Amino acid sequence: MNKTANAPVAEAADGAKKSDRLTRLIEKVMADKESVNLYHDGKITKDELHARGVRFVKGL
């Protein structure tokens, strides 16, 4: 029977990295939401919205 050694895992580094990605994702979603609100208020155009990376899709 083969036994493998268990290496210690750096929990803090991985946890920090994951929360970093989550924080960036949440910030991006909030920025996109703000951009859509500005578009609906008529403060920015559809082209500016597309330049920010936000696009609308048609539902089925």
N, C-alpha and C positions, 0 to 999 in steps of 0.2 A: 504494500500500500504506500503510495506517495503522499508525503506530507509537505505542504507548502508553507512557507513562513509568511506571517502577517506583518506587513510593513506599517509603521505608524502613518496615519493620514493627517495632513495639515488642514484641520477643520477651519481654522480662522481664515486662512488665505482663500480657501474655496468659498466660504460663507461671505466674505467681503466682496469677492468677485461677483457672486450671484446677486447680492443685494445691489451692487453697482449697476449691473445690467437691468435689474428691476427698476431701480430709480430712474435710469435713463429712459426706459420704456414708458414709465408713468409720466415723465416730463414731456416726452414726445406726444403722447396721447393728449395731454392737457394743452399743449401748444397747438395741436391739430384742431382740438375742440374750439379753442379761442379763434383760430383762423376761420373756421366754418361760421362761427357766430359773427365775425366781422363781415364775412361775405353776405350773410343773410341780412345784416344791418345796412348793407350797401356801401360799406367803407372801403372794401377792396373788390377788385374785379375777379372774374373767373380765371383769367390768365395769371394773375398774381397768386391765386389759390393753387393753381397747377405748378407754379414756380416753387411754391413751398412744399410740393410733394403730396398735396391732397387732391384726390379725384373722387367724383361721385360715380356710382355705378347704377345701372338700371336693374331693378328687381325683375324676377321672372314673372 
